[in-house]
Amino acid sequence: MEYTTIQFIREGPVGIITLNRPSCLNAVNFTMRDEYRHCLKERIDDLETRVLILTGAGKGFCAGLDIRDPAIMNPEKKYTPKSAYENQRLYSDMILFMRQCPQPIVGAIHGAAVGAGFSFAMACDIRIATPDARFQGAYINLGFGGADMGSSWLLPRSIGNGNAARYLLTGEFMHAPEAHRIGFVQAIVEKERLMDEAMALARTMAGKSPLGLRLTKEALDRNTGGMSLEDAIRLEDRNQAMTIAQILSDSSKG
């Protein structure tokens, strides 16, 4: 499949996925959603690719959902709780696919990682960021539930419940130095070195046992305890569908 909103290239055992809508800071529209889902599903059975790098083209990583796209914000068939939930599943499943694909994922993050972009960063196994990187759970600022696309499961496991609550409940930006201090980001490097550092890390991992890499990623996911990621995402989907339907209902009355 040829992609128009993402790129996938392989350099030996390392696959590089680039979110590629730089004119809108790689905001996710329906096409990107479907292409990214397709790419990730292919990686699940891809034995040649041992490690993935996820990055964004242009000035930022990902600005979240493309709220300027009328097809998303004002569809011909208005959202109902049922259709909102079904649509939400198409987005949140991207996070499940990121965790289900056996390859460790290195996030090479610069600029803004907002909303869905923040969740994409959370779903990476390791995150390397530039000094200008900033992360925001923007959902709460839009009137939706503050936990979306796996964030209530993934973020506490990265930075603890208190820190996760702070950023998911306030919608504040987490800037690169603070993200590094609390453990969300594992390294900060200058932008010109970002991909070189990500590739060096990916090649180090790719040099290990392929089976060992897959089993280690699986063990890390399984052994964190509590609710499963899938259960957490389904709970979030329900909450988001209800808040979306409420917001649209309120706006139609206004």
C-alpha positions as CSV (number, residue, x, y, z in Angstrom):
1,M,0.0,0.0,0.0
2,E,1.3,3.5,-0.9
3,Y,0.8,6.0,1.8
4,T,0.0,9.7,1.4
5,T,0.0,10.9,5.1
6,I,2.7,8.7,6.6
7,Q,6.0,7.2,5.3
8,F,7.4,3.9,6.1
9,I,11.0,3.0,5.2
10,R,13.2,0.2,6.4
11,E,17.0,0.6,7.0
12,G,18.1,-3.0,7.6
13,P,16.2,-4.3,10.7
14,V,15.0,-0.8,11.7
15,G,11.7,0.5,10.4
16,I,11.0,4.3,10.4
17,I,7.4,5.5,10.5
18,T,7.1,9.2,9.8
19,L,3.8,11.1,10.4
20,N,3.8,13.2,7.2
21,R,1.3,16.1,7.2
22,P,3.8,18.8,8.0
23,S,1.6,21.7,6.9
24,C,-0.7,21.0,9.8
25,L,1.9,19.7,12.3
26,N,1.0,16.1,11.4
27,A,-2.6,16.4,12.7
28,V,-4.5,13.2,12.3
29,N,-7.3,13.1,9.7
30,F,-9.2,10.1,8.5
31,T,-6.6,9.2,5.9
32,M,-3.7,9.3,8.4
33,R,-5.7,7.3,10.9
34,D,-6.4,4.6,8.4
35,E,-2.9,4.5,6.9
36,Y,-1.2,4.4,10.3
37,R,-3.6,1.6,11.4
38,H,-2.7,-0.3,8.2
39,C,1.1,0.2,8.7
40,L,1.0,-1.0,12.3
41,K,-1.1,-4.0,11.5
42,E,1.4,-5.0,8.9
43,R,4.2,-4.8,11.4
44,I,2.5,-7.3,13.7
45,D,3.5,-10.0,11.2
46,D,6.7,-8.4,9.9
47,L,9.6,-10.6,11.0
48,E,12.2,-8.6,9.1
49,T,11.7,-5.4,11.1
50,R,13.0,-5.8,14.6
51,V,12.7,-2.2,15.9
52,L,10.6,0.8,14.9
53,I,11.2,4.5,15.1
54,L,8.2,6.9,15.2
55,T,8.8,10.5,14.3
56,G,7.0,13.5,12.7
57,A,7.9,15.5,9.6
58,G,8.4,19.2,9.7
59,K,8.2,21.4,12.8
60,G,6.4,19.1,15.2
61,F,5.6,15.5,16.1
62,C,1.8,15.5,16.0
63,A,-0.8,18.1,16.9
64,G,-3.5,15.6,17.6
65,L,-6.8,15.3,15.8
66,D,-7.3,17.6,12.9
67,I,-10.1,19.7,14.3
68,R,-10.0,21.9,11.2
69,D,-11.2,19.0,9.0
70,P,-15.0,19.4,8.6
71,A,-15.4,15.7,7.9
72,I,-14.2,15.1,11.4
73,M,-15.9,17.9,13.3
74,N,-19.1,18.1,11.3
75,P,-19.8,14.8,9.6
76,E,-22.8,14.4,7.2
77,K,-24.2,11.8,9.5
78,K,-24.3,13.4,12.9
79,Y,-22.6,11.7,15.8
80,T,-24.8,9.6,18.1
81,P,-23.4,7.8,21.2
82,K,-23.2,4.6,19.1
83,S,-21.4,6.2,16.1
84,A,-19.1,8.3,18.3
85,Y,-18.1,5.1,20.2
86,E,-17.5,3.2,16.9
87,N,-15.4,6.1,15.5
88,Q,-13.5,6.4,18.8
89,R,-12.5,2.8,18.5
90,L,-10.8,3.5,15.1
91,Y,-8.5,6.0,16.8
92,S,-7.9,4.2,20.1
93,D,-7.1,0.9,18.3
94,M,-3.9,2.6,16.9
95,I,-2.6,2.6,20.5
96,L,-3.4,-1.1,20.9
97,F,-1.7,-1.9,17.6
98,M,1.4,0.0,18.8
99,R,1.6,-2.1,21.9
100,Q,0.6,-5.4,20.1
101,C,3.2,-5.1,17.3
102,P,6.3,-7.0,18.6
103,Q,8.9,-4.4,17.7
104,P,10.0,-2.0,20.4
105,I,9.2,1.5,19.3
106,V,11.5,4.4,19.8
107,G,9.8,7.8,19.8
108,A,11.9,10.5,18.2
109,I,9.9,13.6,19.2
110,H,10.4,17.3,18.5
111,G,8.0,20.2,18.8
112,A,4.4,19.6,19.9
113,A,3.0,16.2,20.8
114,V,-0.6,17.1,21.6
115,G,-3.8,15.0,22.2
116,A,-3.4,11.9,20.0
117,G,0.2,12.9,19.4
118,F,0.8,12.7,23.2
119,S,-0.8,9.3,23.2
120,F,1.4,8.1,20.3
121,A,4.4,9.2,22.4
122,M,3.1,7.4,25.5
123,A,2.7,4.2,23.5
124,C,6.3,4.2,22.5
125,D,8.7,2.0,24.5
126,I,11.4,4.7,24.7
127,R,11.2,8.4,24.0
128,I,14.0,10.7,22.9
129,A,13.1,14.4,22.6
130,T,14.5,17.7,21.5
131,P,14.7,20.6,23.9
132,D,11.6,22.2,22.3
133,A,9.4,19.1,22.7
134,R,6.2,19.6,24.6
135,F,3.5,17.3,25.5
136,Q,-0.2,18.0,26.3
137,G,-3.3,16.0,27.0
138,A,-5.5,18.5,25.3
139,Y,-8.6,16.4,25.6
140,I,-9.8,18.0,28.9
141,N,-9.4,21.5,27.4
142,L,-11.9,20.6,24.7
143,G,-14.6,19.4,27.1
144,F,-13.8,15.7,26.6
145,G,-12.7,13.2,29.2
146,G,-9.0,13.9,30.2
147,A,-8.1,10.3,29.6
148,D,-8.1,9.2,25.9
149,M,-6.4,6.8,23.6
150,G,-4.8,4.7,26.4
151,S,-3.5,7.7,28.4
152,S,-5.0,6.6,31.7
153,W,-3.2,3.3,31.5
154,L,0.1,4.4,29.8
155,L,0.9,7.7,31.5
156,P,0.8,6.6,35.1
157,R,3.1,3.7,34.3
158,S,5.6,6.2,32.9
159,I,5.5,9.0,35.4
160,G,3.3,7.9,38.4
161,N,-0.3,8.5,39.3
162,G,0.2,12.0,40.7
163,N,2.1,13.4,37.8
164,A,-0.3,11.7,35.3
165,A,-3.3,13.2,37.1
166,R,-1.7,16.7,37.0
167,Y,-1.3,16.7,33.2
168,L,-4.5,14.8,32.3
169,L,-6.7,16.9,34.6
170,T,-5.3,20.3,33.8
171,G,-4.4,20.0,30.2
172,E,-1.1,21.8,30.9
173,F,2.0,21.4,28.7
174,M,4.7,19.1,30.0
175,H,7.9,20.6,28.6
176,A,11.0,18.6,27.7
177,P,13.1,19.3,30.8
178,E,10.2,18.4,33.1
179,A,9.4,15.3,31.0
180,H,13.0,14.2,31.3
181,R,13.1,14.9,35.1
182,I,10.0,12.8,35.8
183,G,11.0,10.0,33.5
184,F,8.6,10.4,30.6
185,V,11.5,11.2,28.2
186,Q,14.7,9.1,28.5
187,A,17.0,11.6,26.7
188,I,17.1,15.1,25.4
189,V,19.2,15.8,22.3
190,E,19.4,18.6,19.8
191,K,17.1,18.4,16.8
192,E,20.0,17.8,14.3
193,R,21.0,14.8,16.3
194,L,17.6,13.4,17.0
195,M,17.3,10.8,14.3
196,D,21.0,9.8,14.6
197,E,20.5,9.1,18.4
198,A,17.2,7.3,17.8
199,M,18.8,5.2,15.0
200,A,21.8,4.3,17.2
201,L,19.5,3.1,20.0
202,A,17.3,1.2,17.6
203,R,20.3,-0.5,16.0
204,T,21.6,-1.5,19.5
205,M,18.3,-3.2,20.2
206,A,18.1,-4.7,16.7
207,G,21.4,-6.4,17.4
208,K,19.8,-8.5,20.2
209,S,17.9,-11.7,19.9
210,P,14.7,-11.0,17.8
211,L,12.8,-13.4,20.1
212,G,14.3,-11.8,23.1
213,L,13.2,-8.3,22.0
214,R,9.6,-9.5,21.4
215,L,9.3,-11.3,24.7
216,T,10.8,-8.5,26.7
217,K,8.3,-6.0,25.2
218,E,5.5,-8.5,26.0
219,A,6.7,-9.0,29.5
220,L,6.9,-5.3,30.2
221,D,3.3,-4.9,29.1
222,R,2.0,-7.9,31.1
223,N,3.8,-7.3,34.3
224,T,2.7,-3.8,35.2
225,G,-0.4,-5.0,37.0
226,G,-3.9,-3.7,37.2
227,M,-6.4,-3.3,34.4
228,S,-5.3,-4.3,30.9
229,L,-4.6,-1.6,28.3
230,E,-7.5,-2.9,26.2
231,D,-9.9,-2.7,29.2
232,A,-8.6,0.8,30.0
233,I,-9.1,1.9,26.4
234,R,-12.6,0.6,26.2
235,L,-13.5,2.5,29.3
236,E,-12.0,5.6,27.8
237,D,-13.9,5.0,24.5
238,R,-17.2,4.9,26.4
239,N,-16.4,8.1,28.3
240,Q,-15.3,10.0,25.2
241,A,-18.3,8.8,23.2
242,M,-20.6,10.2,25.9
243,T,-18.8,13.5,26.2
244,I,-18.7,13.9,22.4
245,A,-22.4,13.3,22.1
246,Q,-23.1,15.8,24.9
247,I,-20.9,18.5,23.4
248,L,-22.6,18.1,20.0
249,S,-26.0,18.0,21.5
250,D,-25.3,21.2,23.5
251,S,-23.9,23.0,20.4
252,S,-26.9,22.1,18.3
253,K,-29.2,23.7,20.9
254,G,-27.1,26.9,20.9
